[in-house]
Amino acid sequence: MGSDIFGELARMVAALSEVQGLRSFTLPYPGLAQRALDHTVMRCLNAGKAPPRSLPELWEWCRTRPSDDPLFAVPSSLVSPGTTLVHRVGRMPTRSCLEVASHGPDGGVAAHARALLGDLHARSGTEERYRQCRAFLARHPVVHQQDRFAPGWNRAVWSRVKNLYGPLPEFLLVDGNFLYCPSCRLPALPRDGAVPGPSGTGAEVWCEGEDCPRDAPPQLIREPDQAWILRCSLRWYLVLPHRTDEAARETLERAGVAYETLPGLLPSYRLRDTGPRIVDIQAYDRLQPALLAAHLTDNTPLADRTLVVVPDALAGRDGYRQAFTDALPALLRDRLVLTTPMDLVPDLGQARREEKDDA
């Protein structure tokens, strides 16, 4: 029951964060928020705990009470212990929240991203035009009016993708300005609600990427009314893994490994000269390894082996690789290989040696 409520709260936070800031809700609450509050209150009463009395108090719960809190008791085999749904600094949905919200039959935020990309794919007409549009979206989470007059601006691409952008929401503005992370180029917010100075590079600044290096302060857009931002679901499920995708392709090209881009909504690649076996590559940036394994299990690639590339920093986390493997069905553990851009070529060589041994 606690796990179900945790999932319901994740879906609520993900949905309502796109409507307005998480700190400004007043009565009457939206229906899904009222239901989540009611269910949480009942869970607390049954457990003999003091319940949240309002939606703002429930947001604070989502910021401070982790997945392994006794009221939730989410198994560590599903979500990493200590996972919260609202970020302590930014007070916006955590990336883990979005992944939990996308776990289930309706697909949540990830399904919304796929639906938007599916519509773009249909409107593009050809795979090449769609790939151009997808690459533009991944590289431009925010577009400023001045960008449209820069050299290399593609009017045809912009005409196909501009409906996927909207005005910068007020709850992402700081002192009337918009901040974005220099690493992931996604929205950033400081803890104290003021534009940070030159030294504002530490944990007091949140960005949607969450794990970005804090070696530079957030960048500033002083005319937010002259800028447009990509839809939330595409920022999370297209922009975030783009860095890993680029790093993987650069690794293959440096090593002289031939590949081709496969048709589809998200980037994926098929290696050439692999003999009778089909070897594909897909890039992800997911914080929760068990939920990534569940996604791949539900959408099992058709290749004989798929190298699942994640950022080096993620794969290096204690228990990440093991949690991914443990969450896979036994029949898929040889077909889905977790790797990183740095380990991609060695892992590919290992896969080829295993294929020769099998032959």
Disulfide bonds with the S-S distance in Angstrom:
none
